[in-house]
Amino acid sequence: MLKTIISEEYIRIVRYLEIAIVILLISLLYNFLAIDKKASKTLFIDAKNIDTVVSSLQKHGYTVTYVDKLMIQLGKTPKTGWYTLNRKGVGRYTFFRQLFLHKSQTMDIVVFAGETHDALIKRVTNDMKLKSEKLYEEYKVLSNFKEADIFAGHYSVARKADERALMHYLFGESKKILNLFIEKNFQNKPDHFELKVLLTIASIIQKESNNIEEMPHISAVIYNRLKKNMKLQMDSTLNYGPYSHTIVTSERIKSDTSYYNTYKHKGLPPYPLGTISVNALHAAMFPSKNAYLFFMLKPDGKHAFCNTYEKHLENIKIFRAYQKEREKEKKKLEKSLEETKKYCLDSNETNVSTSTKAIK
């Protein structure tokens, strides 16, 4: 009987030891699992809760297991921000427990309203010494609308952020802005097409004017013309892609056959034109209530809005007369400067001649 008890106890102890050894081996194997070397070393962590922390890591190329998640919870509670992760010479336990010890140095970048993603990428490539090819690759993966995915504004980014980290951050922060706008202004969540239409209208408004007071009036003109099945006939729609900073001429209007040419085609352009501000998006959502169908630039830099083509022609005449007068003043000024320059040269020659005679 005693032998049987001892035997059973021995077997039980052996089993416990085997289980302990297996757990220990699994733990050791886990600790030596490779940390994703190709993942971004410097990244932005959204630390709203443990799920957003895990999501941030996964977006930047890290594989996060259930055990990793436990390690993060046992470690220091992170704050939202940029971090440079120490992956060198540490095991998986240490890496995930001490994940948020090293905050990154940051710098400010500006995303200008109305610029294309090409312009933004060129500027960021230069300012942050990144590779434009990789930035384009990341942009294409994340973009939903070709343009207007990233909102205009000031962004604080890590100086050592790589292409993936930077693009995920810009898209992520812009998505927060858009989601907040949707939450405030929509009863039902809009689908992809609705958002695309809204962003396209906002991008036209943004290209036409930076004046916040005028934006709802320009929005009204767009909606009023669309309702009447009229062509938009707006220069701004031809400022797309490589033509974003090109002056629209009558020759360009005749030669451009794309659907961005709203002088030839009815409806909206196929995609947004560039980066937008929240003000432009708000104007696209809430146009002013009027019957405006036309607007024309005024001498003071603002726009004159009207309902009829006859009044629009009057506004065109006023602005063209101003342009002619301005051209005259410009020529007068150029002539005056030329005469002043000539007088100065003649005076110098006279002074030199007088000085030479005095020396003799």
PEFEN-V896080 format. One record per pair of residues at least 12 apart in sequence whose C-alpha atoms are under 10 Angstrom apart, sorted by sequence separation. I is the first residue (numbers start at 0). J is the second residue. D is the distance in whole Angstrom. If there is no record, write none. Layout:
I,J,D
I,J,D
This chain:
43,55,7
44,56,7
85,97,9
86,98,9
110,122,10
120,132,9
156,168,8
204,216,9
205,217,10
221,233,9
234,246,9
235,247,8
257,269,9
258,270,10
259,271,10
292,304,8
293,305,5
294,306,9
302,314,9
303,315,10
42,55,8
43,56,9
84,97,9
85,98,8
109,122,10
110,123,10
121,134,9
155,168,10
156,169,9
181,194,10
201,214,9
204,217,6
205,218,10
234,247,6
259,272,9
291,304,6
292,305,6
293,306,6
42,56,8
44,58,10
53,67,9
84,98,6
85,99,9
108,122,9
109,123,9
117,131,9
120,134,7
121,135,10
154,168,9
155,169,10
203,217,9
204,218,6
233,247,10
234,248,9
237,251,9
290,304,10
291,305,5
292,306,5
293,307,7
294,308,10
44,59,10
53,68,7
83,98,9
84,99,7
85,100,9
108,123,8
120,135,7
154,169,8
203,218,9
237,252,8
290,305,8
291,306,4
292,307,7
293,308,7
303,318,10
42,58,10
43,59,9
52,68,9
82,98,8
83,99,8
84,100,8
85,101,8
201,217,10
204,220,10
289,305,10
290,306,6
291,307,8
292,308,8
294,310,10
295,311,7
39,56,9
42,59,7
82,99,7
83,100,9
84,101,7
117,134,10
149,166,9
177,194,10
200,217,10
201,218,8
204,221,9
289,306,9
290,307,9
293,310,9
294,311,7
295,312,9
297,314,8
38,56,9
41,59,9
50,68,9
53,71,9
74,92,10
81,99,9
82,100,8
83,101,6
84,102,9
108,126,9
117,135,8
120,138,9
154,172,9
200,218,7
203,221,9
234,252,8
237,255,8
293,311,6
295,313,10
296,314,8
297,315,9
38,57,9
39,58,9
40,59,9
49,68,8
52,71,9
74,93,9
80,99,10
82,101,6
83,102,6
84,103,9
108,127,10
116,135,9
149,168,10
150,169,8
292,311,9
293,312,10
295,314,6
296,315,8
298,317,8
299,318,10
38,58,9
39,59,6
40,60,10
49,69,10
74,94,10
75,95,10
76,96,10
77,97,10
79,99,10
81,101,9
82,102,4
83,103,6
149,169,6
150,170,8
232,252,10
237,257,9
239,259,7
294,314,8
295,315,7
297,317,8
298,318,6
38,59,6
39,60,7
40,61,10
70,91,9
71,92,9
74,95,8
75,96,7
76,97,10
77,98,8
78,99,8
81,102,6
82,103,5
83,104,9
106,127,9
148,169,9
149,170,6
152,173,10
200,221,8
237,258,9
238,259,8
239,260,10
293,314,10
294,315,9
296,317,9
297,318,6
298,319,9
37,59,9
38,60,4
39,61,8
49,71,8
70,92,7
71,93,10
73,95,9
74,96,4
75,97,7
76,98,10
77,99,6
80,102,8
81,103,5
82,104,9
116,138,8
148,170,7
149,171,9
150,172,8
151,173,9
200,222,9
236,258,9
237,259,6
238,260,9
295,317,10
296,318,7
297,319,10
298,320,10
37,60,7
38,61,6
49,72,7
69,92,10
70,93,8
71,94,9
72,95,9
73,96,6
74,97,6
75,98,8
76,99,8
77,100,8
80,103,8
81,104,8
82,105,10
148,171,10
149,172,8
150,173,5
236,259,6
237,260,6
295,318,8
296,319,10
298,321,7
35,59,10
36,60,9
37,61,9
38,62,9
67,91,8
70,94,9
71,95,5
72,96,8
73,97,9
74,98,8
75,99,7
76,100,10
78,102,10
81,105,8
138,162,9
142,166,10
149,173,5
150,174,9
235,259,9
236,260,6
237,261,8
297,321,9
298,322,8
35,60,7
36,61,9
52,77,9
66,91,10
67,92,8
70,95,6
71,96,5
74,99,8
75,100,8
80,105,10
137,162,7
138,163,9
141,166,8
148,173,7
149,174,8
234,259,10
235,260,9
236,261,7
237,262,9
35,61,6
52,78,10
66,92,9
69,95,9
70,96,5
71,97,8
74,100,10
136,162,9
137,163,6
140,166,10
141,167,8
147,173,9
148,174,8
150,176,8
207,233,8
233,259,10
234,260,8
235,261,9
236,262,9
34,61,8
35,62,7
49,76,9
52,79,9
67,94,9
68,95,8
69,96,9
70,97,9
71,98,7
134,161,9
135,162,9
136,163,9
137,164,9
138,165,10
149,176,10
150,177,9
206,233,10
207,234,8
208,235,10
233,260,8
234,261,8
298,325,10
34,62,8
35,63,10
48,76,10
49,77,9
51,79,10
67,95,6
68,96,9
70,98,9
71,99,9
133,161,9
134,162,5
137,165,9
138,166,7
142,170,8
149,177,10
206,234,9
207,235,6
232,260,8
233,261,6
234,262,8
34,63,10
48,77,9
66,95,9
67,96,8
116,145,8
117,146,10
127,156,10
133,162,6
134,163,7
137,166,6
138,167,9
141,170,7
148,177,9
206,235,6
207,236,9
231,260,9
232,261,5
233,262,7
239,268,9
243,272,8
46,76,9
47,77,9
48,78,10
115,145,9
116,146,7
119,149,10
127,157,10
128,158,10
129,159,10
132,162,9
133,163,8
134,164,10
136,166,10
137,167,8
141,171,10
203,233,8
205,235,9
206,236,8
230,260,10
231,261,5
232,262,4
243,273,8
46,77,6
47,78,8
48,79,10
115,146,7
116,147,8
127,158,7
128,159,10
129,160,9
130,161,9
131,162,8
134,165,8
135,166,9
138,169,10
203,234,9
204,235,8
230,261,6
231,262,7
232,263,8
236,267,9
237,268,9
239,270,9
240,271,10
45,77,9
46,78,6
47,79,7
63,95,9
114,146,9
115,147,8
116,148,9
126,158,10
127,159,8
129,161,7
130,162,7
134,166,7
138,170,9
203,235,6
204,236,10
206,238,8
229,261,10
230,262,6
231,263,9
232,264,9
236,268,7
239,271,8
240,272,7
44,77,8
45,78,8
46,79,5
113,146,10
114,147,9
116,149,8
127,160,8
128,161,9
129,162,7
133,166,10
202,235,9
203,236,6
206,239,10
229,262,10
230,263,7
231,264,8
232,265,9
236,269,10
239,272,5
240,273,8
44,78,8
45,79,5
46,80,8
113,147,9
115,149,10
127,161,9
128,162,10
202,236,9
203,237,10
230,264,6
231,265,7
232,266,10
236,270,10
238,272,7
239,273,7
44,79,6
45,80,7
112,147,9
127,162,10
203,238,9
229,264,9
230,265,5
231,266,7
236,271,9
237,272,9
238,273,9
43,79,8
44,80,5
45,81,9
129,165,10
200,236,10
229,265,7
230,266,6
231,267,8
236,272,7
29,66,9
43,80,6
44,81,6
112,149,10
113,150,10
114,151,9
199,236,10
206,243,9
228,265,7
229,266,8
230,267,9
231,268,10
235,272,8
29,67,9
42,80,8
43,81,4
44,82,7
112,150,8
113,151,8
124,162,9
127,165,10
228,266,8
42,81,6
43,82,6
110,149,8
111,150,9
112,151,5
123,162,10
26,66,10
41,81,7
42,82,6
43,83,9
110,150,7
111,151,5
112,152,8
225,265,8
226,266,10
41,82,6
42,83,7
110,151,5
111,152,7
224,265,10
225,266,6
40,82,8
41,83,4
42,84,8
109,151,7
110,152,5
111,153,9
123,165,10
224,266,9
225,267,8
40,83,6
41,84,6
109,152,6
110,153,6
39,83,9
40,84,5
41,85,9
108,152,9
109,153,5
110,154,8
39,84,9
40,85,8
108,153,6
109,154,6
221,266,9
40,86,8
107,153,7
108,154,5
109,155,9
120,166,10
221,267,9
107,154,6
108,155,6
144,191,9
148,195,10
106,154,8
107,155,5
108,156,7
143,191,8
144,192,10
147,195,9
105,154,10
106,155,6
107,156,6
146,195,10
36,86,8
105,155,6
106,156,5
107,157,9
144,194,9
145,195,10
148,198,9
35,86,9
36,87,10
104,155,10
105,156,5
106,157,6
107,158,9
143,194,10
144,195,7
147,198,7
34,86,7
104,156,8
105,157,4
106,158,6
143,195,9
144,196,10
146,198,9
147,199,8
33,86,10
34,87,10
103,156,9
104,157,6
105,158,5
106,159,10
146,199,9
103,157,6
104,158,6
105,159,8
144,198,8
147,201,9
34,89,9
44,99,9
102,157,9
103,158,8
104,159,8
105,160,9
144,199,9
147,202,7
34,90,8
103,159,8
104,160,10
146,202,9
33,90,8
34,91,7
103,160,9
31,89,9
32,90,8
33,91,8
30,89,9
31,90,6
32,91,7
43,102,10
110,169,10
30,90,5
31,91,6
32,92,10
34,94,8
41,101,10
42,102,10
43,103,9
233,293,10
29,90,9
30,91,5
31,92,9
34,95,10
41,102,9
42,103,9
218,279,9
222,283,9
231,292,9
232,293,10
233,294,10
29,91,7
30,92,6
41,103,7
217,279,10
218,280,10
221,283,9
231,293,9
27,90,9
28,91,10
29,92,8
30,93,8
215,278,9
218,281,10
219,282,9
223,286,10
229,292,9
27,91,10
30,94,9
203,267,9
214,278,8
215,279,8
218,282,6
219,283,8
222,286,8
26,91,10
27,92,10
203,268,9
214,279,6
215,280,10
217,282,8
218,283,6
221,286,9
223,288,10
227,292,10
26,92,9
206,272,8
212,278,10
213,279,10
214,280,9
215,281,8
216,282,8
217,283,9
218,284,8
219,285,9
220,286,8
223,289,9
224,290,9
200,267,8
205,272,9
206,273,8
209,276,9
211,278,7
214,281,9
215,282,5
216,283,10
218,285,8
219,286,5
220,287,9
223,290,7
224,291,9
225,292,10
199,267,7
200,268,9
202,270,9
203,271,8
204,272,10
205,273,8
206,274,9
210,278,9
211,279,8
214,282,6
215,283,7
218,286,5
219,287,6
220,288,10
222,290,10
223,291,7
224,292,6
199,268,7
202,271,6
203,272,7
205,274,8
206,275,9
209,278,9
210,279,10
213,282,9
214,283,8
215,284,9
216,285,10
217,286,8
218,287,7
219,288,7
220,289,9
222,291,10
223,292,6
224,293,9
199,269,8
200,270,10
201,271,8
202,272,5
203,273,9
205,275,6
209,279,8
211,281,10
212,282,9
215,285,7
216,286,6
217,287,8
218,288,10
219,289,7
220,290,8
221,291,9
222,292,9
223,293,10
196,267,8
199,270,6
200,271,7
201,272,9
202,273,6
204,275,9
205,276,7
208,279,9
211,282,8
214,285,10
215,286,5
216,287,5
219,290,8
220,291,5
221,292,8
196,268,9
198,270,8
199,271,4
200,272,9
201,273,9
202,274,7
203,275,9
204,276,10
205,277,10
214,286,8
215,287,5
216,288,8
219,291,7
220,292,5
221,293,9
196,269,9
198,271,6
199,272,7
201,274,9
202,275,6
205,278,9
206,279,10
214,287,9
215,288,9
216,289,8
218,291,10
219,292,8
220,293,6
81,155,9
83,157,9
195,269,9
196,270,8
197,271,9
198,272,9
199,273,9
201,275,7
202,276,9
204,278,10
205,279,6
213,287,9
216,290,10
217,291,8
219,293,10
220,294,8
80,155,9
81,156,7
82,157,8
195,270,7
196,271,8
198,273,9
200,275,10
201,276,8
204,279,6
205,280,9
216,291,8
217,292,9
80,156,9
81,157,6
83,159,8
195,271,7
198,274,9
199,275,9
201,277,9
203,279,9
204,280,9
216,292,10
217,293,9
80,157,9
81,158,10
82,159,10
83,160,9
198,275,8
201,278,9
202,279,7
205,282,10
216,293,10
217,294,8
81,159,10
82,160,9
201,279,5
202,280,8
204,282,8
205,283,10
216,294,9
81,160,9
200,279,9
201,280,5
204,283,8
200,280,8
201,281,8
203,283,9
198,279,9
199,280,9
201,282,7
202,283,9
197,279,10
198,280,7
200,282,9
201,283,5
81,164,10
197,280,7
200,283,6
201,284,8
223,306,10
197,281,9
199,283,9
200,284,9
220,304,9
197,282,10
198,283,8
217,302,9
220,305,9
197,283,6
198,284,9
216,302,10
220,306,9
81,168,10
196,283,9
197,284,7
217,304,8
113,201,10
114,202,10
208,296,10
213,301,8
216,304,8
113,202,7
207,296,10
212,301,10
213,302,8
112,202,9
113,203,9
210,300,10
213,303,10
113,204,9
114,205,10
210,301,8
213,304,9
113,205,6
114,206,9
208,300,10
209,301,10
210,302,10
112,205,7
113,206,6
146,239,10
208,301,8
112,206,8
113,207,9
146,240,9
208,302,9
113,208,10
145,240,10
207,302,10
113,209,9
112,209,8
180,277,8
184,281,9
185,284,10
177,277,8
180,280,9
184,284,8
176,277,8
180,281,8
184,285,10
60,163,9
177,280,9
59,163,7
60,164,10
58,163,9
59,164,6
58,164,9
59,167,8
55,164,10
58,167,8
59,168,10
55,167,9
43,156,8
55,168,10
42,156,9
43,157,8
42,157,8
41,157,7
55,171,10
41,158,9
42,159,9
43,160,9
41,159,6
42,160,6
40,159,9
41,160,5
42,161,8
40,160,8
41,161,7
44,164,10
39,160,8
40,161,8
42,163,9
43,164,7
39,161,7
41,163,10
42,164,5
43,165,8
118,240,9
151,273,10
152,274,10
38,161,10
39,162,9
41,164,7
42,165,8
45,168,10
115,238,10
117,240,8
118,241,9
147,270,9
148,271,9
150,273,9
151,274,6
152,275,9
39,163,7
40,164,9
41,165,9
43,167,8
44,168,9
114,238,10
115,239,8
116,240,9
117,241,8
146,270,7
147,271,6
149,273,9
150,274,6
151,275,6
152,276,8
38,163,9
39,164,6
42,167,9
43,168,6
113,238,10
114,239,9
115,240,7
118,243,9
144,269,10
145,270,7
146,271,5
147,272,7
148,273,9
149,274,6
150,275,6
151,276,5
152,277,9
38,164,9
39,165,10
42,168,8
45,171,9
113,239,10
114,240,9
115,241,9
117,243,10
118,244,10
144,270,7
145,271,7
146,272,6
147,273,5
148,274,7
149,275,8
150,276,6
151,277,8
45,172,10
115,242,10
144,271,7
145,272,9
146,273,5
147,274,4
148,275,9
149,276,9
150,277,8
43,171,10
115,243,7
144,272,10
145,273,9
146,274,6
147,275,6
114,243,7
115,244,10
144,273,10
146,275,9
147,276,9
113,243,8
114,244,9
150,280,10
113,244,10
118,273,10
119,274,9
115,271,10
116,272,10
117,273,10
115,272,7
116,273,7
114,272,8
115,273,4
116,274,8
113,272,8
114,273,5
115,274,6
113,273,5
114,274,5
115,275,10
112,273,8
113,274,5
114,275,8
111,273,10
112,274,5
113,275,6
111,274,7
112,275,5
113,276,8
110,274,8
111,275,8
112,276,6
110,275,9
111,276,9
112,277,10
110,276,10
112,279,9
